[in-house]
Amino acid sequence: MKKFGPQNLSKSLLVLAALVVCSCGKQSSSQFTATPATSITTGSTLRLATYNVRNYNSINRRIDGEYKPDWPKPEEEKTAVRKVIVAAHPDILALEEMGPGQELSELQRDLAAEGLQYDYKALVNGPDPDRHVAVLSRVPLASVHPHETIPYKFGSMEKQVSRGLLEVDIVTNHQPWALYVVHLKSRLDSTGDPQSAAQREGEARVVRDIVRQEQPLAQGALVAVVGDFNDARDSTPLKRFLELDGKPLFQIAPTADSRGETWTSSYGREDEYDRSDYILLSPAMSSLQKGQGGIADIPASLIGSDHRLVWVDLAFPAAK
C-alpha cells in the first residue's frame, strides 16, 4: 500500500429511474420510464467519472464528539463533494455510497443550483439498505437495468452482492454502449473471511459473469465497468474482470492526478493511501479513451469523502 502525505493534495429523452426494484437479470423496472433510444449527437466526447461520496445518507454518526442517530451527511462534506464534481464536470457520473432516492435528488438539485445540470438519474436498491450505487447523467439514458438481487456461493452459504449492480445503456453518435456501476464488499473482517477477501472475489466473479453473458466483448462491445472495487489492481477481484482463460476482458483505464499520483482512497487514522476505485474498459471501449484520465485533487477532495473522483474522456467517432 503506497503512502502519501495529505500535504501533497492541492482537483429530448427523459429517464426517471430512482428507487428501482428488480431481481437479478436484465430487465426494466415498472418504475422506469423511457422513450425509444435516440443517438446523442450534441458532442462526440463524453467525460465518464466514478466517485464514492462516503455515506451520502442518514446513518448513526459522531459529530463533534457527540453521538447522533440517523444523522445526515454534514453540510461541509456535501459542499466539498459538489465542489469536486463541478470541478471535474463529468457528463456521466457513477456514484457509490449514495443514499436513497431523495438524497440522490438532493444532490442533483444542489448541483443544478451551482450550474451543473444532470437531467437523468438512476439508482438501484441492493441488500445494503444504506449505501447504493447510482448514476447522474447530462445525456439521455436509453435504458436502465437495475440488478438488485445477485446471489453467489460463499462456501456452503448463499450470499448476495451487497450493493447490487446498476446497468445503464447509452447511445453516442449512433453507437450503443453499456455502463455498469459496482461497489464490491468492504475490507472489514467477516467471520472466517479476513478482510472479506473471499466474499469480494465472489461478488466480482458473479458480476463479471453477468456482464459477459449480456455483452459480446469478443465481438467489440463497448462496455465500461466502474466503481469502488475495494481492492488493489493486482488483487484477485480485479483479475476476475481483467482476463478469463488467458483472454483479455477489460483494461484498467490509465488515470492520475496533477502530480502523477494514482491513489484514490485514504485511511485517516493509519495515514495510508491506496487505489480502490477504477474505470475498466472493454478492449473496444479502451480504444476510445482520449489521453490519460484524471483523479480529482483539489483541496475539497480531502473533505467530502475518503475517496477521490476518477474520470476519463471517451471520444466516439462520428457515425459513418
N, C-alpha and C positions, 0 to 999 in steps of 0.2 A: 504494500500500500504506500503510495507516494505521499510525502508530507510537504505541505506548503504553509507559509505563514500568512494570516489574513492581511498583513500589510502589503502583500503583492496584488491585492484586488484594487482596481480603480473605479460595462455594457447593458322574363323576370320570373325565378323559380323559388318557391317558398318551401322550406323544410322545417317542420316542427317536430323535434324528437327529443323530448326530455321526459325523465321518469318513465322510461320504457321498460316493458316486461316481456321476456320471451324465454323459451327453453333453448338448450344447445342446438345449434344448427342454423342454417342460413334462412332467415325469414324476416318479414317485416311485422312490427307490432301494429295492432289495430289503432294505437295512439299515434302512429306515424303517418303523416300526410305528404304526398309528393305528386307532382305532375310529371308527365313523361320527360325523360332526361334530355337536356339540350347541351350543346358544347359550349365551353367557356372560350370566348374569343376576345375578351377585353384585354388580355395580356398573355403572353406565352411563357413567362417566367413566374413561378409561384415560390414563395418562401414558406417552407414547412418547418414547424417547430414543435418541440415537446418540452413540457415544464411540469415538474412535480411541485405543486404550490403549498405543500406541507399543511395538511389539516385545514383546508379552507372549508370549515364546517363548525358545528357546535358540538364540543366534547368537554369532558372534565379537564380543567386546566389549572395551573398555578400561576396567578397573576400577582406580581409584586409580593411574592411570598405567601399569598393567600389563596386557599383552595376555592375554585369557582366551578360548580357543577354545570354541565350543559352550557358552556360559555362559548360565544363565537370567536372567530379568529380576530386578534386585536387589530384595530384600525391602522395602527402604524405598519403592521405587516401587510395588510391589504393594500395600502397605498404603495408600499415598496413593490409588491407583486405587479401592480398596474404599471409602475414606472419601468420595470424590466420588460414587460410585454410591449408597452408603447415604444420603447427604445428599439426593440428588435423588429417590431412592426410585421409580424408574420401574417400571411394570408390565411393559413390554416394552422390552428393551434391545438395540439393534443394536450390534455390536462390529466394529471394524476393527483390523487388525494383531494379530489373535488368533493364538496358536499352534495346534498341532493339538489333537485331541480331548482328550488327557489334561490339557492346560493349561486348556482351557475347563471341564473337570470340576473342576479345582483351584479355579478362580475361583468356580464355582458352589458348591462345598463351603465355601470360606472365607467367602463372603457369607452362606451359611446360618448359619455359626457366629456371625456378627455380627448375626443377626436378620432378614436379608433372604433369603427363601426363593424360589428360582426352580426350579420343578419340571420345566420344559420347556426344551429346548435344541435348537439346530440349527447345523450348520456345513457349509460347502462347501469342497472342496479344488480351488482353481483352479490355474493354471500356476505361480504363485509358491509354492514349497514351504514357505516360512517364515511367510507372512502370509496370514491367512484372514479372511473375513467370517463372522460368526456371530450368533446370537440367543439371549438368555436371556429366558424369559417366565414370569411368575407366572400367566398364564391359558393354558388349553389352546390348542394349535395344531391346527387342523382338518386341515391337511396341509402338507407341506413339499416344495418343488420346487427342488432344487439344480441350478443350471446351471453345470456345471464347464467345459465346452469351448465357447467362443463365438468363432468366427472372424470376422475383419473384414479388409478390404483396407487396406493401407498402401502406396500407390504400386503397384509390381508385386509386392509381397510379401503373403503372408497372415500375419496376426498373430493372437494370442489375447488376449482380455480378461484382464488379468494376474491378477486375483483372482476371476474368475468372477462369478456373480450368485446371491444367495440369495433365494428367494421363499418366503414362508410365508403361509398363508391362515388367517384368524381369523373367528370369528362372535361378534358382540357384540349383545346384545338382538335376536337373530334376524336381524341384518344382517351378511351376509358382506362381508369386506374383505380386501385384499391388501397385504402389506408386501414391498418389495424393498430389499435391502441391497447397496450398491455401495461400491467403493473404487477410483476411477479411477487411472490410471498417475501416478506421481510426476512432479515437475517437474525431475528430473535430466536433463541433456542426453543425447540419443541421437545417434548418427551421422546427420547430415543432418536432424535434428529438434530444434532448440534447445528446451530445457525440455520435450521430449517433447510439445509442444503439439498436433501433428497426430495423434499416436497417442492422446492423451487425447480428442481430438474424435472419433476413430474409435470408441473404446470407448463414449463417450457416445451416439453415433448408433446403434450396434448394440444397446445395452442399451435405449435408448428404443424402438426398433422391436420388441423382444421384448415390452415392456410394452404397447405399442399393439396388437400382434397378440393378446395374451391378455386384455386388459381393455377393455371397451366404455366408454371415457372419455366419449364424447359422449352416452352414454345414462345417465350419472350413476353410473358405477362408483366405489366408494370405494377409493382407492389411495393409498399413501404410498411414496415412493422416498427413502431416507435414506442418509446415509453421508458419507464423505470424498471430495469431488469434486475436490480438489486444484486448485481454480481459483476466481477471483473471480466474483461474482454477475453481472457483465456480460460474462463470457467466453463464447466460442463453445460450449464443452462445456455450460455451464449453459443457454445459449439453446436448445440442442438439446432439452432437457427442457421448457422453458417454453412454447414455441409451435411450430407447424408450419403453413406456408402461411397465416400470419396468424391462425390459430385457437389459442386457449389450450389447453395440455395440462396443465401443473402450475403451482402458485403456490408461491413460497418462503414458508414459514411464518414470520411475524414472531417473532423471539426477541431477547432482550437480557439482559445480566447486571444485577446490582443497581444499577449506576451508569448503565445505559442504553447500555453499550458492546456492540458486536456481533462483535468479533473472536473467532475460535475456535482459531487456531493461532499458534504463536510460533516464532521463529528466534533462538536464544540468541546465537550469535556476531554476528549482524547487528543484534540488538536491534530486531527488526521483528515486527509483529503484524498478522495479516490474517484473513480469513474464508475457510475452505475446506470447512467442514462444514455440511451443510444438511439440513433436513427439507422435502421437496417434497410437496405435497398436491394431489390432483386437485381440480377445482372443487367437486365434491360433498363430498369429504372436508374441504376447506378450510372449508366452512360449519359443520363440527362443531368447529372449534378453539375452545376456551374461553379467551378472553382472550389476552394476549401470552404466548408461550412464554419459557423461561428458558435461560440459559447459566451453568453452574456456575462460581462464582468464589470458593469457599472456598480458604484457603491451600494445601490439598493439591493444588489444580489446577495449581500450579506445579511439583509434584514428580513426580507419577505419569506424566505424559505431556506432550508438546509440543502437545497438542490439549485443548480443553475440551468437556465433555459438553454437549449441546444437547437440550432437551426441549420437548414441547408436551403440553397436555391436550386430549383429544378427548372430547366429550360426545355419546354416542349416545342419541337419543330412545328412549323406551320403545316397544316393539312395539305396534302398533295392533291 
